[in-house]
Amino acid sequence: MAAHAFDLMTLLDAPGVGPGRIRKLLKKWQGVPESPLLDNHLLREALTESQVAALPASRERVKRQWEKLEKKHVHILSVVDPGYPQALRRTLGDESPVVLLCTGDWELLGKTSVGFCGSREASETGLATAWDSAELLAREDINIVSGFASGVDMSAHRAALVSGGTTTVVLAEGILRFRVKKEIRDEWDERRTLVVSEFGPNLPWSVNQAMRRNRTICGLSRAMVLIEARATGGSIQAGRDCLKLGLPLFAAVYEGAPESATGNEELLAHGARRLLKSRSADRPNIRPILDAISNPLASADKVQDLTVQDAQLGLLS
């Protein structure tokens, strides 16, 4: 299947051939023999003459990238590989990333995971809530998935590692651009981390890629925790995507919510579940999250009732 991954990366490199076009081509390729995809007549019929003419140059670029990826021990999975994560297929369906480039413990792709999202400029309460929630989940052997941005993302990644757990970093840039950030360098452990990118190996960060990255975080997760979302931006859009995908979304509820959490109320009004504090433990109550990921259909109504009525729960503060 490595040949297919190489061919798909070549197509992604070609001008005007994006993931959407490739997914349409893959549907046409169902039942096609194991011949190289780039030499298949269906491909030649689906692309323009200029795109076909650009393929040799793209092939050479990807060949050079492939050598660098191998030197850095990057594991490459394409959507046609049997080892491609089932969570992505189940949640994102036809919108699953065409190729995943991974470094670290790539087996974490199959581990039960909870995603985290929130503002880069979260309040102190928000950062503490992200840390406590991620730590408590990691101690339950739940993998923590987030986007490696400052603020909420970094708090969740660090808490998972400090508590002895695992974490997955989903990039909005090419994997050859990845560097371990200063604020997590002391906790970083390649044996307990996974770095994933769905983009060309050398592509720089972009807003559009960050939005796609957030959907991939949703796809890799059994539930999402949203700490603070503004009324606009990537965090609230990630929350909306979760709800559209039918993924359990838990939004933190604060006394005197800061401006960086104004989007939480909108998401709660449209189906997000409340993340509240256990007064007895004085930390976020993660039991509804654990219930949701163990039996999402049966627990939905139970979680909504529990977070509102249980006398042991209160607002995060």
C-alpha positions in Angstrom: 0.0 0.0 0.0 3.0 2.3 0.2 2.8 2.8 -3.6 -0.7 4.0 -3.2 0.3 6.5 -0.5 3.1 7.8 -2.8 0.7 8.2 -5.7 -1.9 10.0 -3.5 0.7 12.4 -2.2 1.8 13.1 -5.8 -1.8 13.9 -6.7 -2.1 16.2 -3.6 1.0 18.0 -4.8 -0.3 18.5 -8.3 -1.9 22.0 -9.0 -5.6 22.0 -8.8 -6.0 18.5 -7.5 -7.2 18.7 -3.9 -8.6 16.2 -1.4 -12.1 16.5 -2.7 -11.1 15.7 -6.3 -9.1 12.7 -5.1 -12.0 11.3 -3.0 -14.2 11.4 -6.1 -11.4 9.6 -8.1 -11.1 6.9 -5.3 -14.8 6.1 -5.7 -14.2 5.5 -9.4 -11.2 3.3 -8.5 -13.3 0.8 -6.5 -12.6 -2.6 -8.0 -9.6 -1.4 -10.0 -6.7 -3.9 -9.9 -3.6 -3.1 -7.8 -2.0 -1.2 -10.7 -0.3 2.1 -9.8 -2.9 4.8 -9.5 -0.9 7.3 -11.5 -0.9 5.0 -14.5 -4.6 4.2 -14.4 -6.6 5.3 -17.4 -9.4 6.5 -15.1 -7.0 9.1 -13.7 -6.0 10.3 -17.1 -9.6 10.7 -18.0 -10.5 12.7 -14.9 -7.7 15.3 -14.9 -7.0 18.1 -17.3 -4.2 18.0 -19.8 -2.2 20.5 -17.7 -2.7 18.5 -14.5 -1.5 15.3 -16.2 1.5 17.2 -17.6 2.3 18.4 -14.1 2.4 14.9 -12.6 6.1 14.1 -13.4 7.3 17.2 -11.6 5.0 16.5 -8.7 6.3 12.9 -8.6 9.9 14.1 -8.4 9.1 16.5 -5.5 7.3 13.8 -3.6 10.2 11.4 -4.2 12.6 13.9 -2.5 10.1 14.5 0.3 9.6 10.7 0.7 13.3 10.3 1.3 13.3 13.0 4.0 10.2 11.4 5.6 11.9 8.0 5.8 15.0 9.5 7.4 12.7 11.0 10.1 10.9 7.7 10.6 7.5 9.2 9.4 4.8 6.6 9.1 2.6 7.2 6.1 -1.0 5.9 5.9 -3.4 6.4 3.0 -7.1 6.2 3.1 -6.9 2.9 1.1 -4.7 1.2 3.7 -6.3 -1.4 5.9 -4.5 0.2 8.9 -6.2 3.6 8.3 -7.9 4.7 11.6 -11.5 3.5 11.8 -12.5 6.4 13.9 -11.9 8.8 11.0 -13.8 6.6 8.6 -16.7 6.3 11.0 -16.9 10.0 11.9 -15.8 11.8 8.8 -16.8 9.3 6.1 -16.0 10.6 2.6 -14.4 13.7 4.1 -11.6 11.6 5.8 -8.0 12.9 5.1 -6.6 11.2 2.0 -3.1 10.7 3.6 -1.9 10.8 7.2 1.8 11.4 8.0 2.7 10.4 11.5 5.7 10.5 13.8 5.9 8.9 17.3 3.6 6.2 18.5 1.3 5.8 15.5 -0.6 3.0 17.3 -2.3 5.8 19.3 -4.5 6.3 16.2 -6.4 3.3 17.5 -6.6 4.3 21.1 -9.8 5.7 22.7 -9.4 9.4 22.6 -11.0 12.7 23.7 -10.3 15.9 21.8 -9.7 19.4 23.3 -10.2 22.8 21.7 -10.4 26.4 22.9 -9.0 29.8 22.8 -5.3 30.6 22.4 -5.9 33.4 24.9 -8.0 31.5 27.5 -8.5 32.7 31.0 -6.6 31.3 33.9 -9.8 29.4 34.9 -10.0 28.0 31.4 -6.4 26.9 31.3 -6.8 25.2 34.7 -10.0 23.5 33.6 -8.2 22.2 30.4 -5.3 20.9 32.5 -7.5 19.2 35.1 -9.9 17.7 32.6 -7.0 16.3 30.4 -5.2 15.0 33.5 -8.2 13.2 34.8 -9.0 11.6 31.5 -5.4 10.6 30.9 -5.4 8.8 34.3 -8.4 6.8 32.9 -6.1 5.7 30.0 -7.8 8.1 27.5 -5.6 9.6 24.8 -5.8 13.4 24.6 -6.0 14.9 21.1 -5.5 18.6 20.3 -4.0 21.0 17.8 -0.7 22.1 19.5 -1.6 25.8 19.6 -0.9 28.0 22.6 -3.5 28.2 25.4 -6.0 25.4 25.7 -4.3 23.0 23.3 -0.9 23.2 25.0 -2.4 22.9 28.5 -4.2 19.7 27.5 -1.1 18.2 25.8 1.1 19.0 28.8 -1.3 17.7 31.4 -1.6 14.4 29.6 2.1 13.9 29.6 2.7 15.1 33.1 0.1 12.6 34.4 1.9 9.7 32.6 -0.7 9.5 29.8 -0.6 9.9 26.0 -1.4 12.7 23.6 -1.9 13.2 19.9 -0.8 16.4 18.2 -2.8 17.2 15.0 -1.0 19.8 12.8 -2.3 22.5 10.6 1.0 22.4 8.6 3.3 19.9 7.0 5.0 17.4 9.2 8.5 18.3 8.1 7.9 21.8 9.6 7.1 20.3 13.1 9.2 21.3 16.0 8.6 20.6 19.7 7.7 23.9 21.3 9.6 25.3 24.2 6.7 25.2 26.6 6.3 21.5 26.3 9.9 20.4 25.7 10.5 19.2 29.3 7.5 16.9 29.2 7.9 15.6 25.6 8.2 11.9 25.3 8.2 10.3 21.8 7.1 7.0 23.3 3.8 8.6 24.5 3.1 11.1 21.8 1.9 11.0 18.2 2.2 13.9 15.7 -0.2 13.8 12.7 -0.5 15.9 9.6 -2.8 15.5 6.6 -1.0 18.1 4.5 1.9 18.2 2.2 5.2 17.7 4.2 6.5 21.2 3.7 3.3 23.2 3.7 3.2 26.2 6.1 0.4 26.9 8.5 -2.8 28.5 7.1 -6.3 29.3 8.4 -8.0 26.9 6.0 -5.7 24.1 7.1 -6.4 24.9 10.7 -10.1 24.5 10.1 -9.6 21.2 8.4 -7.2 20.1 11.2 -10.0 20.8 13.7 -12.3 18.4 11.8 -9.6 15.8 11.9 -9.3 16.2 15.7 -13.1 15.6 15.9 -12.7 12.5 13.7 -10.0 11.0 15.9 -12.0 11.6 19.1 -14.9 9.8 20.7 -15.9 13.1 22.4 -14.7 16.7 22.4 -14.1 19.1 25.3 -14.5 22.8 24.5 -13.0 25.0 27.1 -13.5 28.5 25.8 -14.7 29.7 22.4 -15.2 33.2 21.2 -18.3 34.0 19.1 -16.2 33.7 16.0 -13.1 31.8 15.0 -11.7 28.3 14.9 -12.8 27.0 18.3 -16.5 27.7 17.9 -16.4 26.3 14.4 -14.8 23.1 15.8 -17.7 22.9 18.3 -20.2 23.4 15.5 -18.5 20.7 13.4 -18.7 18.3 16.4 -22.4 18.8 16.8 -23.0 18.3 13.0 -21.0 15.1 13.1 -23.0 13.8 16.1 -20.0 13.8 18.4 -20.6 14.4 22.1 -19.4 17.9 22.8 -18.8 19.1 26.4 -18.5 22.9 26.9 -17.2 24.4 30.1 -19.7 26.5 32.1 -18.2 29.4 34.1 -19.4 32.0 36.7 -18.8 35.3 35.1 -17.7 33.8 31.8 -14.9 35.7 30.1 -15.0 37.2 26.6 -13.0 34.2 25.4 -15.9 31.9 26.4 -18.9 33.8 24.8 -19.3 31.1 22.2 -19.9 28.4 24.8 -23.4 29.5 25.4 -24.3 29.3 21.7 -23.0 25.8 21.5 -24.8 24.8 24.7 -28.0 26.1 23.2 -27.5 23.9 20.1 -26.8 20.6 21.8 -23.5 20.8 23.7 -23.4 19.3 27.1 -22.3 21.1 30.2 -18.8 20.5 31.7 -19.3 21.3 35.4 -17.3 20.9 38.6 -17.6 18.2 41.1 -17.9 20.1 44.4 -16.7 17.1 46.4 -13.4 16.9 44.4 -13.2 20.6 43.4 -12.2 19.5 39.9 -14.1 19.1 36.6 -16.5 16.1 36.6 -15.4 13.9 33.8 -17.8 11.0 34.5 -20.4 12.2 31.9 -17.5 12.2 29.3 -16.5 8.7 30.2 -20.2 7.6 30.0 -20.6 9.2 26.6 -17.6 7.6 25.1 -18.4 4.2 26.5 -22.0 4.2 25.4 -22.8 7.4 23.4 -26.3 6.5 22.4 -27.5 5.3 25.8 -25.8 8.1 27.8 -26.9 11.2 25.9 -30.1 12.0 27.9 -28.6 10.7 31.1 -25.6 13.1 30.8 -27.9 16.1 30.2 -29.9 15.4 33.3 -27.0 14.6 35.5 -25.1 17.8 34.8 -28.1 19.9 35.6 -29.6 18.1 38.6 -26.9 16.4 40.6 -26.3 18.3 43.8 -22.6 17.4 43.8 -22.0 19.5 40.6 -21.4 23.2 40.3 -20.1 25.9 38.0 -16.4 25.9 37.2 -14.7 28.8 38.9 
